[in-house]
Amino acid sequence: MQFLLNVDVDQAVSEQRDAVIDEIKTELRKERVFGVTVRADQHTGILVTSNEKESEIAVRKFINANYPEWQAKGEGDALSISMRAQSYTEFETLTMQQNLKIMRQRIEELGITEALVQRQGGTGIRIELPGVQDPSLAKRVIGATASLAFHEVSTSSNPISTLKIKDDQGKLVTLVKKPVLTGEHIVNARVGFDQMHRPEVDIALDHAGGKKMSDFSATHIGKPMATVYREYGVNARGETERNEKVISVATIQSQLGSQFRITGSGDLEEAQQLALLLRAGSLTAPVTIVEERTIGASLGAENIQNGFAALALGLGLTLTFMALWYRRLGWVANVALILNMSCLLG
């Protein structure tokens, strides 16, 4: 199997931009600055509009102090914020390196040896998988962009600090926008079964993730926490979009640590695939498969047949030329050549 993937770096930048927008809004509320509109601009920029000069100065100061890789431009009542060109190049390089590393880890989880994973062009990744027994599984795992995030369930309806995501039954669940924990802290994930023999995923966190979960759960005992499953897909217009759903909402019964379990991941096959993706890590930017090729055994047989045909043609032309051009000595050379080839084949 041979795949050519395209990494959507702009989508990753857009997610970082959305985080910057939330931080700007939080800072403005903290400083009690009102009458400012902060929204996403076309592509990956941010547009800030205000009638007050002080508001513009406050936004500029916040960006320069906390996000030096972003640059604020413009005068008057409109301020445009975008990522610097050098920072974008560095971000693209880092994103490609991380995606290459995660792809290699995913292939190792599939048990495929001697695979080739390399960068091609600016945002392309070429993957060659020899001896694949299940091409459909390899395609699902390589192209998957699944990740988990854990959010506190909110009773507020403030659209700035909350978000609404549907669960498996289509019911909207209101969550705190900032996650308690993301999938980057997951170091291991295994499939297990609960008391009703339903599949669940046992998760182990790193030290930093375990401390975050422990601190949060200690102060939120008796309150619900939701597990959100995220993945990227390509819509009918060919655009990359993020799909989210709440797979479980559980009440925190006691203080959690570095190990806990989640349910609601589907049947056994879906739980195994989710555990595999979590072990290998979630991609830092969504990928799409733009080219797929399968090289089967029929091509190898055809190559062997063509090889014997070329050998017969080349040997026949050589023997004929030697016999006609050199006459008797040519026949002697032909006999010697045939004997030599017989020894080699023997």
N, C-alpha and C positions, 0 to 999 in steps of 0.2 A: 504494500500500500504506500502511496506517495501523496502527500497533502501539501498544498500551498495555502498558508493562512495570512490574513491581513489583520493587523492590530490597529484598533480604532483609538489612537492616542488622543484625538480631539474629545472623544467621549469621556476619557479619564480627566482631561483638563476641565471639561464642563462640570464634572462632579466636584472637582476642587473649587471651581468658581462658585458653585451653589453653596459650598461650605463657607467661603469667604463672604458671600452675601448674608448668610445667617449671622456670622460673627459681626459684620458691620451693623446690622439691625439691632443685635443685642447690645453692642457698644453704644449706639445712639440712644437706646432706651435707658441705659444705665446713666448716661450723661444728660438725660432729659432734654435731648435735642429732637424737636418735632418739625413737621412740615417738610420732611425729606422723603423722596421716593427712590428706593434702591431696587433695581430689577435687572434681569439678565438681558444683555444686548444680543444682537445677532452674532452668530458663531460662538465664541467663547469669552466675550467681554462682559463688562458690568457698566451700567449706565446709572449715574446718580444725578437727580435733578432736585433743585431747591432754590428758593427765592432769597435765602439768607447766606451771606458771605461766611458767617461763622460756621455754618453747617458744612460748607465745602472745606474749610480749613480743618475742621474736626475729622472729616473723612480722610483727607490727605495725611494728617498726622497719624491716624490709626493705621493706614496702609503702610506708610513708611516705617513705622515702628514694629509692626507685627508681620507684614508680608513684603519683605524687600524684593522678592522675585516678581511682584506685581508693580505696575507703573500707572500712576494717575496723570491724566492729561486733560487739558481743556480749561477754559475760563468762563466766567459768567455763571449762568444758572444750570449748566450741564457739565458733568464731570465723567470722563470715560476712563475706565480702569481695565487694563489688559496685562497679560503675562509678557514679560520682557522676552525679546528674541533669543538671547543667550540662555535664559532660564528655560524657555520652551525646548531648546535643543538638548539641554542637560536632562530635562524631564523626559523627553522622548527616548534618549539613550538609556536612562535608568529604567524606564518602563519596559523597553525591549529586553534588557538584561534580566529583569525580574520575570517576565513572561517566558523567556527561554529557560530559565532555571526551573520554573514551575512545570513547564511542558516536559522537561527531562524527568522530573519527579513523578509526573503522572504516568509516563511511559514505563518507568521502573515499577510502579504499582501494578501495571498490566502484565509484568513479567516478560517483557520483550527485550531481548538482548541485541547488541550491535545496531541499535537504532541511530539514525543520523538526525540531529536537530540543529539547525543553523539559521542565522539571520540572512535574509535575502533582500537586498535593496534597503530602502528607508524603513518601512514598517511591515515587511514581509518575513515570514518564518517558513522554512522548508523542512518537512519531516518525512523521513523514509523509514518504513517499518518492515523489516524482513520477517517472513514466516508468521504472519498474523493469522490466527485461527478463527477469530471472530471480528470481521471488518466493521460490522455495525456497532459493536461495543467500543472499538478503538475510535470510531468516528464520533460517537456520543461523548466519550471522555475527553478527547482532544479538543473538540469544539465547545465543550461545556464551559459556562462562566458562573457556575453556581457558587454562592457564598451564604453564610449565615450571619445574622446580627441579632442581638438581644436588646429589646427595648422595654422600658417601663410603660405599663398601661396607664394612660392619663384620663383623668376625669374632666379636664379642661377642654374647651373647644377653640382655643386661641389658634388661628391658622399659622401664626408666625412660629410658635414653639411646638406645635403638634403636627402629626400627619395621620391620615386615615388609610388603612390597608385592609383589603378583604381577606377573610379566612376561607377555608375549604368549602364552607356552606354559603359563601357569598355575602356574609355579614360584615359590615364595616367595623373595624376595631381602631379606636383612637389611641395613638401612641405618642410618647415624648419623642420629638424629632431626633435629638442627639442620642445615639445608642449607648447602652451601658457597656457593651463589649462587641467587638467585631471578630470576623473569622481569622484575622491575622494572628491572633493569640492562641489558636488551636494547634496543638502539636501532635495529637493523635486522636483517632476516631475509629471505633469498632462497633460492629453490629451485635446487639444482644436481644434478649426477649424479656418482656415483663411477666407478671404473674398470670396474665391472661394469654400468654404465648403470642403476643403481638410484637412485631419488630420495633426496636428502639435503637438509638445511636448513643453509645457511651463516649463522652468527650473528655479529653484531658487538655488542660491549659498550661501555658508557660507560667513562669513565676509572676510576671507583670500582670497577665490576664487573671491568674488565680487571686492576686491581691485585689484587683478591681472588683471581681465578682464577690469576693469575701466581704469587702467594705460595703458594697451596695446591698447585698442580701442581709447583712447584719442590721442595717437601718430600715429595711423594707420587709420585715417578717410579717406575714399575713396579707401582703399586697401582691397583685398579679404581675407577672412578667411574661412578655410575648417573645416567641422565637420567630424571626422573619427570614424567609427563604427568598433569595434574590437571584435572578439570572437574566442574561441579555439574549435578545433575539432580533431577527431582521423582519421588519414589517413588509406589507405589500408594496410600499414605495421604495424598498431597499435601504431604509434607514435603520440604524441600530437603536433599539429602545429597551428600557429596563422593565422587567416584570417582577412584581413583588407579591408575596402572599404570606399570611400568618399561618404557620403550620401547627402551632400550639400556644395556648395561654394557660399558664400554670401558676398557682398560688405558692409563694415562697413559704415553706413550712419551717425552715431552719436556716442557719447560716451556711452558705455554700462555699466550697473551696475550689481546688484546681480540677476536681473531677466531679462530673454530674452527668445526667442523661436527659435526652429529649425524646419525645414521642410525636406521633403525627406525621412521620416522614413517608408514609405510604406503605406499600407492600414490601416483602423481603428484598426483591430486586432493586427497588427504588432506594431502600435504606442502605443497601450495600454500595450502590453507586454514589449516594450522598456521602457515605463514610470515606470512600475512596477519594472523592474530590476534596473533602476536608483534610484528609491526611496529606494530600499532595499540595494543598494550598489553593486559594482562589486567585484568579488572574487579576492583575492590577489594572488591566484595560480589556474590554471585550474583544473577542476575535471572531472572525467569520472565515469559513472554508471557501476559498474562491476557486480552487482547482483540486480535483481528486482523480487519481489514476490507480489502476490495479494491474500489476504485472503478474500474470499467472504462469502455470507450467506449460501452457501451449506455446508461449513465446520462447521458452527454453528449448523445447523440442524443435521448433522451427529454426532456431539458431544452430542446433546440432546438425540438422538436415542440410542447411545452407553451408555449414562448414565442410561436410563431406563432399558436397557438390563442388565447392571451390577447390578442394584438395584434388579431386579426380580431374577437373578441368586443367588445373595448373600442372599436374604431373603428366597428363596426356600431351599437352603442348610442349613441355620440356623434352619428353622422350622423342616426340616427332621431330622437333627442331634439331636435337643432337644427332639423330639417325640420318637425317637428310643433309645436314650441313657438314658433319665430320665423317660421314660414311662409316668405314670399319672401326675407326677409333671412337666414333660416336656410339656404336653398339657396345663397345667395351665399357665406355663410361655409363651407358644405360644399365648394363648388368651390374656394375659396381654400385650405382645409385639404388637399384632395386634391392640388392643385398644389404646395403647400408640401412635402408628404410625397414627391411624385414627385421634386422637386428634391433633397431630402435623400438619397433612395435612389440617385438618379443620381450 
